[in-house]
Amino acid sequence: MSSSHSSSFFEKLFHLSVNGTTVKTEAIAGLTTFLTMCYIMIINPIILSETGMDHGAIFVATCLAAAIGCLVMGLLANYPIALAPGMGLNAYFASVCLGAMAVPWQTALAAVFVSGVVFFIISVLSIREQIVNAIPMSLKLAIGGGIGLFLAFIAFQKSGIVVANQFTLVQLGDMKSPQVLYAFLGFLMMIVLHHFRVTGAIIISILVVTALSTLTGHNEFQGIVGEVPSLAPTFMQMDFDGLFTASLIGVIFVFFLVDLFDSTGTLVGVSYRAGLLVDGKLPRLKRALFADSAAIVAGAALGTSSTTPYIESASGVAAGGRTGLTTVVVALLFLGCLFLAPLAQSIPGFAVAPALLFIAILMIQGILDIDWSDITEAAPAFLTIVFMPLTYSIADGIAMGFISYALIKLLTGKAKSVPYMVWIIAALWVFKFAMFGG
């Protein structure tokens, strides 16, 4: 295909000239977005493999889920917003499997699948925006901040900075151990690179720490390129038996609720930066929401936790990305990475831990916008934030936030200001705790 025919093809498919962009600009934007978010193909298998899932299969599922989400978003909705399995949601997935609930990962995948189906239904019926608008802003911001602290705690565990103590539950680890020192090095590197706006700060730091630890004998390197691992260990392994118990319905609800806020906020935020909003609204919104929910369902079938839009897409927008061609480029790059499984398996946990801590910093920044001067808003937000890391459960943090919000507003004479959706969610959590405990 000649360059003129190629340009004409892309013009018809993505309306490049109308959006003031070119094939070259979109390609550069796609590469930029990919470099800022490709850390997920390394981090996601490490987190989910702790549940007993096959690392290689998760790696393939992560790349394929990201590629599918990006392709649907790019070709159907024509937006430069990339998708991949989400941070925070994968940590919650692992905590559900490994925590007090001890849910088999096959059942957890079924919960993700169902949450995606529900997501699709409410998106088609335009209920999604109504739910988001009904939830108090303080709780929305607190959920993001709490997940940030939850990720930070996981980062401290993985790096050995925080270890168990039978009397105080946790204590400071051995600060002279190689893994702790490498974790600090990786974290400082990410901060410095990010400060100087170096594209791919996270993935660069992970790879540098991996290389250094390998050279010094603290890590085993398994290669860079190899055969694509089998997807069979996780493909279509969802187990729906016993899924619809009260406890697991709560799990489905948390997957749904967290992704609801995360994805909607990212879609609007990145679209605003790209100048794609018209009168404050996002054209082709239903198509974008379809891409979002389709990626969740496909990801669960492949064998990974919820797939969601990535705020890192803003980096591609800053590089000039304005259409779905940007996300198609991201999809192709994720597919190309399927042959890098040996490299992903060579990454040690202490190289990934700094990335979790770095992302935690970005996520917690939103709590600055909570109205801390109003104690009826501040108290529920605070409980939401601290309960997540201290109970090792995103679900319990959300539950305490909604229950305390409803009770505090009721007892302070502000019950009429509480949206009906908050009452419903709070009542459901109270019922869950009353009937089934924590």
Beta strands, then each sheet from edge to edge (+ up, - down):
strand 1: 83-85
strand 2: 162-165
strand 3: 169-172
strand 4: 307-309
sheet 1: 1+ 4-
sheet 2: 2+ 3-
end
